């Protein structure tokens, strides 16, 4: 008897099983995911600082900076889920600070 081709439903089931396997294998990598997120956020906060966001977008800059510091504190206690979430918020606010600073500087003719 010849093997039958796998149907679309079976392929989807295999794909879901593969995804769950990867998810399960990656669940112990919280510190790696945090490190990637925190590094990206730290780069954005530094870029905002270099653009003088403290002056042009102080709220967004300080929210980003404080969230990054709290993320580092959570990571030091091995709470990588919270640390990653905080780093993500830090990056979002740093992006806002960068955008607002560039807009303000453009408006000021700098």
ABEGO torsion letter per residue (X at the ends): XBBBBBBAAAAAAAAAAAAAAAAAAAAAAAAAAAAAAAAAAAAAAAAAAAAGAAAABAAAAAAAAAAAAAAAAAAAAGBAAAAAAAAAAAAAAAAAAAAAAAAAAAAAGX
